[in-house]
């Protein structure tokens, strides 16, 4: 089966429970317990450059923006 968009296919097989179950088995993403996608920036949702130390969970860009506000100092 080839469709131009996944929404179109879901609409067509939505009324057929057996086909829907098979579609979900092979095409729906599974729940992750580890990996990069679980660690996201709390502020912007970015998954790259995360700083988890001290329980921050911020990306490096957001950390630079609010570092002085949360008590970090920049040493020269």
PDB file of N, H, CA, C and O in Angstrom:
ATOM      1  N   UNK A   1       0.840  -1.187   0.000  1.00  0.00           N
ATOM      2  CA  UNK A   1       0.000   0.000   0.000  1.00  0.00           C
ATOM      3  C   UNK A   1       0.878   1.242   0.000  1.00  0.00           C
ATOM      4  O   UNK A   1       1.826   1.355   0.777  1.00  0.00           O
ATOM      5  N   UNK A   2       0.550   2.145  -0.867  1.00  0.00           N
ATOM      6  H   UNK A   2      -0.220   2.053  -1.498  1.00  0.00           H
ATOM      7  CA  UNK A   2       1.303   3.379  -0.986  1.00  0.00           C
ATOM      8  C   UNK A   2       0.323   4.552  -0.932  1.00  0.00           C
ATOM      9  O   UNK A   2      -0.626   4.618  -1.713  1.00  0.00           O
ATOM     10  N   UNK A   3       0.565   5.471  -0.006  1.00  0.00           N
ATOM     11  H   UNK A   3       1.337   5.417   0.628  1.00  0.00           H
ATOM     12  CA  UNK A   3      -0.324   6.614   0.168  1.00  0.00           C
ATOM     13  C   UNK A   3       0.482   7.893   0.147  1.00  0.00           C
ATOM     14  O   UNK A   3       1.666   7.902   0.485  1.00  0.00           O
ATOM     15  N   UNK A   4      -0.167   8.977  -0.253  1.00  0.00           N
ATOM     16  H   UNK A   4      -1.129   8.970  -0.528  1.00  0.00           H
ATOM     17  CA  UNK A   4       0.517  10.258  -0.297  1.00  0.00           C
ATOM     18  C   UNK A   4       0.728  10.830   1.097  1.00  0.00           C
ATOM     19  O   UNK A   4       1.677  11.583   1.317  1.00  0.00           O
ATOM     20  N   UNK A   5      -0.134  10.488   2.033  1.00  0.00           N
ATOM     21  H   UNK A   5      -0.905   9.876   1.854  1.00  0.00           H
ATOM     22  CA  UNK A   5       0.047  10.947   3.408  1.00  0.00           C
ATOM     23  C   UNK A   5      -0.459   9.879   4.379  1.00  0.00           C
ATOM     24  O   UNK A   5      -1.407   9.157   4.071  1.00  0.00           O
ATOM     25  N   UNK A   6       0.171   9.780   5.546  1.00  0.00           N
ATOM     26  H   UNK A   6       0.941  10.367   5.796  1.00  0.00           H
ATOM     27  CA  UNK A   6      -0.266   8.773   6.524  1.00  0.00           C
ATOM     28  C   UNK A   6      -1.680   9.000   7.034  1.00  0.00           C
ATOM     29  O   UNK A   6      -2.365   8.042   7.394  1.00  0.00           O
ATOM     30  N   UNK A   7      -2.130  10.251   7.071  1.00  0.00           N
ATOM     31  H   UNK A   7      -1.573  11.029   6.779  1.00  0.00           H
ATOM     32  CA  UNK A   7      -3.483  10.546   7.546  1.00  0.00           C
ATOM     33  C   UNK A   7      -4.536   9.892   6.652  1.00  0.00           C
ATOM     34  O   UNK A   7      -5.578   9.435   7.121  1.00  0.00           O
ATOM     35  N   UNK A   8      -4.236   9.860   5.358  1.00  0.00           N
ATOM     36  H   UNK A   8      -3.390  10.232   4.977  1.00  0.00           H
ATOM     37  CA  UNK A   8      -5.153   9.265   4.407  1.00  0.00           C
ATOM     38  C   UNK A   8      -5.325   7.772   4.684  1.00  0.00           C
ATOM     39  O   UNK A   8      -6.434   7.242   4.632  1.00  0.00           O
ATOM     40  N   UNK A   9      -4.216   7.108   4.977  1.00  0.00           N
ATOM     41  H   UNK A   9      -3.314   7.539   5.020  1.00  0.00           H
ATOM     42  CA  UNK A   9      -4.277   5.684   5.239  1.00  0.00           C
ATOM     43  C   UNK A   9      -5.006   5.398   6.554  1.00  0.00           C
ATOM     44  O   UNK A   9      -5.824   4.481   6.625  1.00  0.00           O
ATOM     45  N   UNK A  10      -4.712   6.175   7.585  1.00  0.00           N
ATOM     46  H   UNK A  10      -4.047   6.920   7.527  1.00  0.00           H
ATOM     47  CA  UNK A  10      -5.384   5.980   8.872  1.00  0.00           C
ATOM     48  C   UNK A  10      -6.887   6.165   8.739  1.00  0.00           C
ATOM     49  O   UNK A  10      -7.665   5.481   9.404  1.00  0.00           O
ATOM     50  N   UNK A  11      -7.288   7.083   7.886  1.00  0.00           N
ATOM     51  H   UNK A  11      -6.656   7.639   7.346  1.00  0.00           H
ATOM     52  CA  UNK A  11      -8.707   7.316   7.670  1.00  0.00           C
ATOM     53  C   UNK A  11      -9.361   6.092   7.021  1.00  0.00           C
ATOM     54  O   UNK A  11     -10.490   5.730   7.354  1.00  0.00           O
ATOM     55  N   UNK A  12      -8.637   5.460   6.088  1.00  0.00           N
ATOM     56  H   UNK A  12      -7.721   5.753   5.817  1.00  0.00           H
ATOM     57  CA  UNK A  12      -9.196   4.322   5.374  1.00  0.00           C
ATOM     58  C   UNK A  12      -9.220   3.050   6.214  1.00  0.00           C
ATOM     59  O   UNK A  12     -10.167   2.269   6.127  1.00  0.00           O
ATOM     60  N   UNK A  13      -8.163   2.830   7.043  1.00  0.00           N
ATOM     61  H   UNK A  13      -7.393   3.464   7.114  1.00  0.00           H
ATOM     62  CA  UNK A  13      -8.142   1.583   7.822  1.00  0.00           C
ATOM     63  C   UNK A  13      -8.712   1.766   9.222  1.00  0.00           C
ATOM     64  O   UNK A  13      -8.749   0.813  10.001  1.00  0.00           O
ATOM     65  N   UNK A  14      -9.152   2.960   9.550  1.00  0.00           N
ATOM     66  H   UNK A  14      -9.123   3.734   8.917  1.00  0.00           H
ATOM     67  CA  UNK A  14      -9.710   3.226  10.870  1.00  0.00           C
ATOM     68  C   UNK A  14     -10.933   2.406  11.194  1.00  0.00           C
ATOM     69  O   UNK A  14     -11.195   2.099  12.357  1.00  0.00           O
ATOM     70  N   UNK A  15     -11.688   2.047  10.163  1.00  0.00           N
ATOM     71  H   UNK A  15     -11.475   2.296   9.218  1.00  0.00           H
ATOM     72  CA  UNK A  15     -12.907   1.273  10.389  1.00  0.00           C
ATOM     73  C   UNK A  15     -12.656  -0.232  10.416  1.00  0.00           C
ATOM     74  O   UNK A  15     -13.573  -1.015  10.666  1.00  0.00           O
ATOM     75  N   UNK A  16     -11.425  -0.631  10.160  1.00  0.00           N
ATOM     76  H   UNK A  16     -10.680   0.005   9.956  1.00  0.00           H
ATOM     77  CA  UNK A  16     -11.064  -2.057  10.146  1.00  0.00           C
ATOM     78  C   UNK A  16     -10.125  -2.354  11.313  1.00  0.00           C
ATOM     79  O   UNK A  16      -8.923  -2.114  11.199  1.00  0.00           O
ATOM     80  N   UNK A  17     -10.639  -2.870  12.431  1.00  0.00           N
ATOM     81  H   UNK A  17     -11.616  -3.065  12.523  1.00  0.00           H
ATOM     82  CA  UNK A  17      -9.825  -3.036  13.635  1.00  0.00           C
ATOM     83  C   UNK A  17      -8.634  -3.968  13.459  1.00  0.00           C
ATOM     84  O   UNK A  17      -7.581  -3.715  14.044  1.00  0.00           O
ATOM     85  N   UNK A  18      -8.757  -5.025  12.683  1.00  0.00           N
ATOM     86  H   UNK A  18      -9.612  -5.231  12.208  1.00  0.00           H
ATOM     87  CA  UNK A  18      -7.643  -5.957  12.504  1.00  0.00           C
ATOM     88  C   UNK A  18      -6.491  -5.298  11.752  1.00  0.00           C
ATOM     89  O   UNK A  18      -5.325  -5.458  12.112  1.00  0.00           O
ATOM     90  N   UNK A  19      -6.837  -4.552  10.701  1.00  0.00           N
ATOM     91  H   UNK A  19      -7.784  -4.422  10.409  1.00  0.00           H
ATOM     92  CA  UNK A  19      -5.801  -3.855   9.930  1.00  0.00           C
ATOM     93  C   UNK A  19      -5.160  -2.744  10.752  1.00  0.00           C
ATOM     94  O   UNK A  19      -3.957  -2.507  10.646  1.00  0.00           O
ATOM     95  N   UNK A  20      -5.957  -2.064  11.570  1.00  0.00           N
ATOM     96  H   UNK A  20      -6.934  -2.256  11.656  1.00  0.00           H
ATOM     97  CA  UNK A  20      -5.440  -0.995  12.416  1.00  0.00           C
ATOM     98  C   UNK A  20      -4.467  -1.549  13.446  1.00  0.00           C
ATOM     99  O   UNK A  20      -3.438  -0.934  13.724  1.00  0.00           O
ATOM    100  N   UNK A  21      -4.786  -2.704  14.011  1.00  0.00           N
ATOM    101  H   UNK A  21      -5.623  -3.204  13.785  1.00  0.00           H
ATOM    102  CA  UNK A  21      -3.916  -3.337  14.999  1.00  0.00           C
ATOM    103  C   UNK A  21      -2.573  -3.705  14.371  1.00  0.00           C
ATOM    104  O   UNK A  21      -1.522  -3.494  14.977  1.00  0.00           O
ATOM    105  N   UNK A  22      -2.608  -4.258  13.152  1.00  0.00           N
ATOM    106  H   UNK A  22      -3.461  -4.430  12.660  1.00  0.00           H
ATOM    107  CA  UNK A  22      -1.380  -4.622  12.457  1.00  0.00           C
ATOM    108  C   UNK A  22      -0.564  -3.380  12.101  1.00  0.00           C
ATOM    109  O   UNK A  22       0.661  -3.387  12.216  1.00  0.00           O
ATOM    110  N   UNK A  23      -1.239  -2.317  11.670  1.00  0.00           N
ATOM    111  H   UNK A  23      -2.234  -2.311  11.576  1.00  0.00           H
ATOM    112  CA  UNK A  23      -0.554  -1.064  11.348  1.00  0.00           C
ATOM    113  C   UNK A  23       0.154  -0.509  12.583  1.00  0.00           C
ATOM    114  O   UNK A  23       1.315  -0.107  12.508  1.00  0.00           O
ATOM    115  N   UNK A  24      -0.538  -0.488  13.709  1.00  0.00           N
ATOM    116  H   UNK A  24      -1.482  -0.815  13.770  1.00  0.00           H
ATOM    117  CA  UNK A  24       0.049   0.034  14.942  1.00  0.00           C
ATOM    118  C   UNK A  24       1.223  -0.813  15.418  1.00  0.00           C
ATOM    119  O   UNK A  24       2.193  -0.287  15.963  1.00  0.00           O
ATOM    120  N   UNK A  25       1.134  -2.125  15.211  1.00  0.00           N
ATOM    121  H   UNK A  25       0.346  -2.553  14.768  1.00  0.00           H
ATOM    122  CA  UNK A  25       2.199  -3.022  15.648  1.00  0.00           C
ATOM    123  C   UNK A  25       3.523  -2.692  14.970  1.00  0.00           C
ATOM    124  O   UNK A  25       4.574  -2.732  15.609  1.00  0.00           O
ATOM    125  N   UNK A  26       3.478  -2.373  13.700  1.00  0.00           N
ATOM    126  H   UNK A  26       2.624  -2.341  13.181  1.00  0.00           H
ATOM    127  CA  UNK A  26       4.714  -2.171  12.951  1.00  0.00           C
ATOM    128  C   UNK A  26       5.094  -0.716  12.713  1.00  0.00           C
ATOM    129  O   UNK A  26       6.249  -0.438  12.391  1.00  0.00           O
ATOM    130  N   UNK A  27       4.171   0.214  12.857  1.00  0.00           N
ATOM    131  H   UNK A  27       3.233  -0.012  13.118  1.00  0.00           H
ATOM    132  CA  UNK A  27       4.461   1.583  12.455  1.00  0.00           C
ATOM    133  C   UNK A  27       4.444   2.624  13.568  1.00  0.00           C
ATOM    134  O   UNK A  27       4.951   3.728  13.367  1.00  0.00           O
ATOM    135  N   UNK A  28       3.891   2.321  14.712  1.00  0.00           N
ATOM    136  H   UNK A  28       3.479   1.425  14.876  1.00  0.00           H
ATOM    137  CA  UNK A  28       3.858   3.290  15.798  1.00  0.00           C
ATOM    138  C   UNK A  28       5.169   3.194  16.573  1.00  0.00           C
ATOM    139  O   UNK A  28       5.648   2.099  16.866  1.00  0.00           O
ATOM    140  N   UNK A  29       5.742   4.346  16.902  1.00  0.00           N
ATOM    141  H   UNK A  29       5.353   5.236  16.664  1.00  0.00           H
ATOM    142  CA  UNK A  29       7.013   4.324  17.615  1.00  0.00           C
ATOM    143  C   UNK A  29       6.813   3.800  19.034  1.00  0.00           C
ATOM    144  O   UNK A  29       5.791   4.058  19.670  1.00  0.00           O
ATOM    145  N   UNK A  30       7.805   3.061  19.511  1.00  0.00           N
ATOM    146  H   UNK A  30       8.635   2.851  18.994  1.00  0.00           H
ATOM    147  CA  UNK A  30       7.691   2.440  20.825  1.00  0.00           C
ATOM    148  C   UNK A  30       8.173   3.377  21.927  1.00  0.00           C
ATOM    149  O   UNK A  30       8.908   4.331  21.669  1.00  0.00           O
ATOM    150  N   UNK A  31       7.758   3.098  23.134  1.00  0.00           N
ATOM    151  H   UNK A  31       7.161   2.323  23.343  1.00  0.00           H
ATOM    152  CA  UNK A  31       8.177   3.888  24.280  1.00  0.00           C
ATOM    153  C   UNK A  31       9.655   3.629  24.549  1.00  0.00           C
ATOM    154  O   UNK A  31      10.103   2.482  24.530  1.00  0.00           O
ATOM    155  N   UNK A  32      10.396   4.676  24.795  1.00  0.00           N
ATOM    156  H   UNK A  32      10.033   5.608  24.810  1.00  0.00           H
ATOM    157  CA  UNK A  32      11.833   4.562  25.034  1.00  0.00           C
ATOM    158  C   UNK A  32      12.120   4.616  26.527  1.00  0.00           C
ATOM    159  O   UNK A  32      11.464   5.346  27.270  1.00  0.00           O
ATOM    160  N   UNK A  33      13.115   3.831  26.962  1.00  0.00           N
ATOM    161  H   UNK A  33      13.648   3.238  26.358  1.00  0.00           H
ATOM    162  CA  UNK A  33      13.512   3.874  28.366  1.00  0.00           C
ATOM    163  C   UNK A  33      14.870   4.528  28.531  1.00  0.00           C
ATOM    164  O   UNK A  33      15.211   4.984  29.622  1.00  0.00           O
ATOM    165  N   UNK A  34      15.647   4.580  27.464  1.00  0.00           N
ATOM    166  H   UNK A  34      15.370   4.210  26.577  1.00  0.00           H
ATOM    167  CA  UNK A  34      16.945   5.243  27.492  1.00  0.00           C
ATOM    168  C   UNK A  34      17.158   5.948  26.165  1.00  0.00           C
ATOM    169  O   UNK A  34      16.413   5.739  25.207  1.00  0.00           O
ATOM    170  N   UNK A  35      18.164   6.770  26.123  1.00  0.00           N
ATOM    171  H   UNK A  35      18.769   6.940  26.901  1.00  0.00           H
ATOM    172  CA  UNK A  35      18.529   7.382  24.851  1.00  0.00           C
ATOM    173  C   UNK A  35      18.443   8.888  24.860  1.00  0.00           C
ATOM    174  O   UNK A  35      18.002   9.514  25.824  1.00  0.00           O
ATOM    175  N   UNK A  36      18.878   9.440  23.761  1.00  0.00           N
ATOM    176  H   UNK A  36      19.237   8.932  22.978  1.00  0.00           H
ATOM    177  CA  UNK A  36      18.982  10.882  23.615  1.00  0.00           C
ATOM    178  C   UNK A  36      17.621  11.588  23.609  1.00  0.00           C
ATOM    179  O   UNK A  36      17.500  12.714  24.092  1.00  0.00           O
ATOM    180  N   UNK A  37      16.614  10.932  23.069  1.00  0.00           N
ATOM    181  H   UNK A  37      16.712  10.017  22.676  1.00  0.00           H
ATOM    182  CA  UNK A  37      15.314  11.581  22.926  1.00  0.00           C
ATOM    183  C   UNK A  37      14.603  11.794  24.260  1.00  0.00           C
ATOM    184  O   UNK A  37      13.656  12.577  24.327  1.00  0.00           O
ATOM    185  N   UNK A  38      15.033  11.120  25.315  1.00  0.00           N
ATOM    186  H   UNK A  38      15.802  10.484  25.261  1.00  0.00           H
ATOM    187  CA  UNK A  38      14.403  11.305  26.626  1.00  0.00           C
ATOM    188  C   UNK A  38      14.915  12.543  27.349  1.00  0.00           C
ATOM    189  O   UNK A  38      14.208  13.124  28.174  1.00  0.00           O
ATOM    190  N   UNK A  39      16.146  12.946  27.039  1.00  0.00           N
ATOM    191  H   UNK A  39      16.719  12.474  26.369  1.00  0.00           H
ATOM    192  CA  UNK A  39      16.720  14.115  27.695  1.00  0.00           C
ATOM    193  C   UNK A  39      16.487  15.345  26.832  1.00  0.00           C
ATOM    194  O   UNK A  39      17.115  15.508  25.786  1.00  0.00           O
ATOM    195  N   UNK A  40      15.588  16.203  27.272  1.00  0.00           N
ATOM    196  H   UNK A  40      15.078  16.070  28.121  1.00  0.00           H
ATOM    197  CA  UNK A  40      15.266  17.413  26.528  1.00  0.00           C
ATOM    198  C   UNK A  40      15.443  18.626  27.418  1.00  0.00           C
ATOM    199  O   UNK A  40      15.356  18.534  28.642  1.00  0.00           O
ATOM    200  N   UNK A  41      15.691  19.756  26.792  1.00  0.00           N
ATOM    201  H   UNK A  41      15.762  19.831  25.798  1.00  0.00           H
ATOM    202  CA  UNK A  41      15.783  21.018  27.518  1.00  0.00           C
ATOM    203  C   UNK A  41      14.403  21.362  28.061  1.00  0.00           C
ATOM    204  O   UNK A  41      13.411  21.303  27.334  1.00  0.00           O
ATOM    205  N   UNK A  42      14.342  21.716  29.321  1.00  0.00           N
ATOM    206  H   UNK A  42      15.148  21.763  29.912  1.00  0.00           H
ATOM    207  CA  UNK A  42      13.050  22.056  29.939  1.00  0.00           C
ATOM    208  C   UNK A  42      12.511  23.380  29.421  1.00  0.00           C
ATOM    209  O   UNK A  42      11.309  23.636  29.488  1.00  0.00           O
ATOM    210  N   UNK A  43      13.394  24.213  28.908  1.00  0.00           N
ATOM    211  H   UNK A  43      14.370  24.004  28.853  1.00  0.00           H
ATOM    212  CA  UNK A  43      12.997  25.545  28.486  1.00  0.00           C
ATOM    213  C   UNK A  43      12.547  25.591  27.021  1.00  0.00           C
ATOM    214  O   UNK A  43      11.513  26.177  26.700  1.00  0.00           O
ATOM    215  N   UNK A  44      13.346  24.957  26.126  1.00  0.00           N
ATOM    216  H   UNK A  44      14.186  24.481  26.387  1.00  0.00           H
ATOM    217  CA  UNK A  44      13.031  25.059  24.698  1.00  0.00           C
ATOM    218  C   UNK A  44      12.716  23.726  24.033  1.00  0.00           C
ATOM    219  O   UNK A  44      12.211  23.713  22.911  1.00  0.00           O
ATOM    220  N   UNK A  45      12.998  22.608  24.690  1.00  0.00           N
ATOM    221  H   UNK A  45      13.408  22.619  25.602  1.00  0.00           H
ATOM    222  CA  UNK A  45      12.694  21.299  24.123  1.00  0.00           C
ATOM    223  C   UNK A  45      13.773  20.726  23.225  1.00  0.00           C
ATOM    224  O   UNK A  45      13.566  19.680  22.610  1.00  0.00           O
ATOM    225  N   UNK A  46      14.917  21.383  23.134  1.00  0.00           N
ATOM    226  H   UNK A  46      15.085  22.233  23.633  1.00  0.00           H
ATOM    227  CA  UNK A  46      16.017  20.918  22.300  1.00  0.00           C
ATOM    228  C   UNK A  46      16.630  19.650  22.894  1.00  0.00           C
ATOM    229  O   UNK A  46      16.648  19.483  24.114  1.00  0.00           O
ATOM    230  N   UNK A  47      17.136  18.750  22.031  1.00  0.00           N
ATOM    231  H   UNK A  47      17.121  18.886  21.040  1.00  0.00           H
ATOM    232  CA  UNK A  47      17.749  17.512  22.525  1.00  0.00           C
ATOM    233  C   UNK A  47      19.267  17.537  22.402  1.00  0.00           C
ATOM    234  O   UNK A  47      19.919  16.569  22.793  1.00  0.00           O
ATOM    235  N   UNK A  48      19.843  18.589  21.882  1.00  0.00           N
ATOM    236  H   UNK A  48      19.314  19.376  21.564  1.00  0.00           H
ATOM    237  CA  UNK A  48      21.294  18.673  21.705  1.00  0.00           C
ATOM    238  C   UNK A  48      21.927  19.555  22.763  1.00  0.00           C
ATOM    239  O   UNK A  48      21.354  20.571  23.157  1.00  0.00           O
ATOM    240  N   UNK A  49      23.095  19.174  23.221  1.00  0.00           N
ATOM    241  H   UNK A  49      23.560  18.349  22.901  1.00  0.00           H
ATOM    242  CA  UNK A  49      23.864  19.987  24.156  1.00  0.00           C
ATOM    243  C   UNK A  49      23.219  20.140  25.513  1.00  0.00           C
ATOM    244  O   UNK A  49      23.225  21.235  26.076  1.00  0.00           O
ATOM    245  N   UNK A  50      22.665  19.075  26.053  1.00  0.00           N
ATOM    246  H   UNK A  50      22.660  18.186  25.596  1.00  0.00           H
ATOM    247  CA  UNK A  50      21.945  19.139  27.324  1.00  0.00           C
ATOM    248  C   UNK A  50      22.930  19.116  28.489  1.00  0.00           C
ATOM    249  O   UNK A  50      23.880  18.333  28.494  1.00  0.00           O
ATOM    250  N   UNK A  51      22.697  19.976  29.470  1.00  0.00           N
ATOM    251  H   UNK A  51      21.925  20.612  29.466  1.00  0.00           H
ATOM    252  CA  UNK A  51      23.489  20.012  30.699  1.00  0.00           C
ATOM    253  C   UNK A  51      22.606  19.465  31.809  1.00  0.00           C
ATOM    254  O   UNK A  51      21.674  20.130  32.261  1.00  0.00           O
ATOM    255  N   UNK A  52      22.910  18.241  32.246  1.00  0.00           N
ATOM    256  H   UNK A  52      23.667  17.700  31.878  1.00  0.00           H
ATOM    257  CA  UNK A  52      22.119  17.603  33.298  1.00  0.00           C
ATOM    258  C   UNK A  52      22.742  17.763  34.675  1.00  0.00           C
ATOM    259  O   UNK A  52      22.113  17.441  35.683  1.00  0.00           O
ATOM    260  N   UNK A  53      23.966  18.255  34.726  1.00  0.00           N
ATOM    261  H   UNK A  53      24.477  18.517  33.907  1.00  0.00           H
ATOM    262  CA  UNK A  53      24.651  18.388  35.999  1.00  0.00           C
ATOM    263  C   UNK A  53      23.873  19.329  36.917  1.00  0.00           C
ATOM    264  O   UNK A  53      23.325  20.336  36.468  1.00  0.00           O
ATOM    265  N   UNK A  54      23.833  18.998  38.181  1.00  0.00           N
ATOM    266  H   UNK A  54      24.278  18.181  38.546  1.00  0.00           H
ATOM    267  CA  UNK A  54      23.099  19.747  39.217  1.00  0.00           C
ATOM    268  C   UNK A  54      21.595  19.752  38.964  1.00  0.00           C
ATOM    269  O   UNK A  54      20.886  20.602  39.503  1.00  0.00           O
ATOM    270  N   UNK A  55      21.096  18.825  38.159  1.00  0.00           N
ATOM    271  H   UNK A  55      21.672  18.134  37.721  1.00  0.00           H
ATOM    272  CA  UNK A  55      19.662  18.745  37.888  1.00  0.00           C
ATOM    273  C   UNK A  55      19.129  19.888  37.046  1.00  0.00           C
ATOM    274  O   UNK A  55      17.957  20.245  37.169  1.00  0.00           O
ATOM    275  N   UNK A  56      19.966  20.473  36.189  1.00  0.00           N
ATOM    276  H   UNK A  56      20.917  20.183  36.089  1.00  0.00           H
ATOM    277  CA  UNK A  56      19.542  21.621  35.391  1.00  0.00           C
ATOM    278  C   UNK A  56      18.610  21.239  34.242  1.00  0.00           C
ATOM    279  O   UNK A  56      17.557  21.853  34.069  1.00  0.00           O
ATOM    280  N   UNK A  57      18.987  20.237  33.461  1.00  0.00           N
ATOM    281  H   UNK A  57      19.842  19.738  33.602  1.00  0.00           H
ATOM    282  CA  UNK A  57      18.230  19.810  32.277  1.00  0.00           C
ATOM    283  C   UNK A  57      17.953  20.972  31.333  1.00  0.00           C
ATOM    284  O   UNK A  57      16.817  21.198  30.916  1.00  0.00           O
ATOM    285  N   UNK A  58      19.010  21.703  31.005  1.00  0.00           N
ATOM    286  H   UNK A  58      19.933  21.520  31.344  1.00  0.00           H
ATOM    287  CA  UNK A  58      18.926  22.821  30.061  1.00  0.00           C
ATOM    288  C   UNK A  58      19.916  22.597  28.926  1.00  0.00           C
ATOM    289  O   UNK A  58      20.964  21.981  29.121  1.00  0.00           O
ATOM    290  N   UNK A  59      19.581  23.097  27.740  1.00  0.00           N
ATOM    291  H   UNK A  59      18.730  23.597  27.581  1.00  0.00           H
ATOM    292  CA  UNK A  59      20.561  23.045  26.659  1.00  0.00           C
ATOM    293  C   UNK A  59      21.574  24.157  26.902  1.00  0.00           C
ATOM    294  O   UNK A  59      21.347  25.057  27.711  1.00  0.00           O
ATOM    295  N   UNK A  60      22.687  24.081  26.193  1.00  0.00           N
ATOM    296  H   UNK A  60      22.871  23.350  25.536  1.00  0.00           H
ATOM    297  CA  UNK A  60      23.775  25.032  26.445  1.00  0.00           C
ATOM    298  C   UNK A  60      23.375  26.469  26.120  1.00  0.00           C
ATOM    299  O   UNK A  60      23.859  27.404  26.758  1.00  0.00           O
ATOM    300  N   UNK A  61      22.505  26.652  25.145  1.00  0.00           N
ATOM    301  H   UNK A  61      22.112  25.892  24.627  1.00  0.00           H
ATOM    302  CA  UNK A  61      22.083  28.007  24.775  1.00  0.00           C
ATOM    303  C   UNK A  61      21.199  28.633  25.847  1.00  0.00           C
ATOM    304  O   UNK A  61      21.378  29.793  26.218  1.00  0.00           O
ATOM    305  N   UNK A  62      20.242  27.848  26.339  1.00  0.00           N
ATOM    306  H   UNK A  62      20.097  26.905  26.037  1.00  0.00           H
ATOM    307  CA  UNK A  62      19.366  28.359  27.400  1.00  0.00           C
ATOM    308  C   UNK A  62      20.173  28.596  28.676  1.00  0.00           C
ATOM    309  O   UNK A  62      19.920  29.551  29.411  1.00  0.00           O
ATOM    310  N   UNK A  63      21.143  27.722  28.932  1.00  0.00           N
ATOM    311  H   UNK A  63      21.348  26.946  28.336  1.00  0.00           H
ATOM    312  CA  UNK A  63      21.972  27.900  30.117  1.00  0.00           C
ATOM    313  C   UNK A  63      22.730  29.213  30.052  1.00  0.00           C
ATOM    314  O   UNK A  63      22.820  29.925  31.052  1.00  0.00           O
ATOM    315  N   UNK A  64      23.278  29.545  28.884  1.00  0.00           N
ATOM    316  H   UNK A  64      23.205  28.967  28.072  1.00  0.00           H
ATOM    317  CA  UNK A  64      24.006  30.813  28.746  1.00  0.00           C
ATOM    318  C   UNK A  64      23.091  32.009  28.998  1.00  0.00           C
ATOM    319  O   UNK A  64      23.522  33.019  29.554  1.00  0.00           O
ATOM    320  N   UNK A  65      21.836  31.894  28.591  1.00  0.00           N
ATOM    321  H   UNK A  65      21.486  31.073  28.140  1.00  0.00           H
ATOM    322  CA  UNK A  65      20.894  33.002  28.770  1.00  0.00           C
ATOM    323  C   UNK A  65      20.567  33.251  30.237  1.00  0.00           C
ATOM    324  O   UNK A  65      20.464  34.402  30.660  1.00  0.00           O
ATOM    325  N   UNK A  66      20.401  32.182  31.020  1.00  0.00           N
ATOM    326  H   UNK A  66      20.484  31.247  30.676  1.00  0.00           H
ATOM    327  CA  UNK A  66      19.919  32.361  32.388  1.00  0.00           C
ATOM    328  C   UNK A  66      20.942  32.001  33.462  1.00  0.00           C
ATOM    329  O   UNK A  66      20.593  31.921  34.640  1.00  0.00           O
ATOM    330  N   UNK A  67      22.188  31.784  33.078  1.00  0.00           N
ATOM    331  H   UNK A  67      22.472  31.849  32.121  1.00  0.00           H
ATOM    332  CA  UNK A  67      23.205  31.351  34.043  1.00  0.00           C
ATOM    333  C   UNK A  67      23.391  32.360  35.174  1.00  0.00           C
ATOM    334  O   UNK A  67      23.468  31.974  36.340  1.00  0.00           O
ATOM    335  N   UNK A  68      23.463  33.630  34.844  1.00  0.00           N
ATOM    336  H   UNK A  68      23.400  33.943  33.896  1.00  0.00           H
ATOM    337  CA  UNK A  68      23.676  34.636  35.884  1.00  0.00           C
ATOM    338  C   UNK A  68      22.451  34.769  36.793  1.00  0.00           C
ATOM    339  O   UNK A  68      22.590  35.083  37.975  1.00  0.00           O
ATOM    340  N   UNK A  69      21.272  34.536  36.255  1.00  0.00           N
ATOM    341  H   UNK A  69      21.159  34.281  35.294  1.00  0.00           H
ATOM    342  CA  UNK A  69      20.042  34.635  37.046  1.00  0.00           C
ATOM    343  C   UNK A  69      19.945  33.520  38.091  1.00  0.00           C
ATOM    344  O   UNK A  69      19.378  33.720  39.166  1.00  0.00           O
ATOM    345  N   UNK A  70      20.501  32.341  37.771  1.00  0.00           N
ATOM    346  H   UNK A  70      20.961  32.178  36.898  1.00  0.00           H
ATOM    347  CA  UNK A  70      20.388  31.218  38.701  1.00  0.00           C
ATOM    348  C   UNK A  70      21.637  31.058  39.571  1.00  0.00           C
ATOM    349  O   UNK A  70      21.754  30.086  40.317  1.00  0.00           O
ATOM    350  N   UNK A  71      22.573  32.015  39.474  1.00  0.00           N
ATOM    351  H   UNK A  71      22.478  32.804  38.868  1.00  0.00           H
ATOM    352  CA  UNK A  71      23.685  32.052  40.423  1.00  0.00           C
ATOM    353  C   UNK A  71      25.030  31.579  39.922  1.00  0.00           C
ATOM    354  O   UNK A  71      25.954  31.443  40.724  1.00  0.00           O
ATOM    355  N   UNK A  72      25.186  31.325  38.655  1.00  0.00           N
ATOM    356  H   UNK A  72      24.436  31.435  38.003  1.00  0.00           H
ATOM    357  CA  UNK A  72      26.497  30.940  38.113  1.00  0.00           C
ATOM    358  C   UNK A  72      27.278  32.179  37.715  1.00  0.00           C
ATOM    359  O   UNK A  72      26.696  33.170  37.273  1.00  0.00           O
ATOM    360  N   UNK A  73      28.599  32.126  37.871  1.00  0.00           N
ATOM    361  H   UNK A  73      29.071  31.321  38.230  1.00  0.00           H
ATOM    362  CA  UNK A  73      29.459  33.249  37.506  1.00  0.00           C
ATOM    363  C   UNK A  73      30.353  32.831  36.361  1.00  0.00           C
ATOM    364  O   UNK A  73      30.762  31.675  36.255  1.00  0.00           O
ATOM    365  N   UNK A  74      30.649  33.804  35.499  1.00  0.00           N
ATOM    366  H   UNK A  74      30.316  34.743  35.585  1.00  0.00           H
ATOM    367  CA  UNK A  74      31.572  33.547  34.390  1.00  0.00           C
ATOM    368  C   UNK A  74      32.965  34.016  34.814  1.00  0.00           C
ATOM    369  O   UNK A  74      33.171  35.182  35.149  1.00  0.00           O
ATOM    370  N   UNK A  75      33.908  33.084  34.792  1.00  0.00           N
ATOM    371  H   UNK A  75      33.741  32.136  34.520  1.00  0.00           H
ATOM    372  CA  UNK A  75      35.271  33.419  35.145  1.00  0.00           C
ATOM    373  C   UNK A  75      36.064  33.748  33.889  1.00  0.00           C
ATOM    374  O   UNK A  75      35.947  33.073  32.867  1.00  0.00           O
ATOM    375  N   UNK A  76      36.872  34.797  33.986  1.00  0.00           N
ATOM    376  H   UNK A  76      36.967  35.346  34.816  1.00  0.00           H
ATOM    377  CA  UNK A  76      37.674  35.215  32.819  1.00  0.00           C
ATOM    378  C   UNK A  76      38.970  34.455  32.739  1.00  0.00           C
ATOM    379  O   UNK A  76      39.761  34.679  31.824  1.00  0.00           O
TER     380      UNK A  76
END
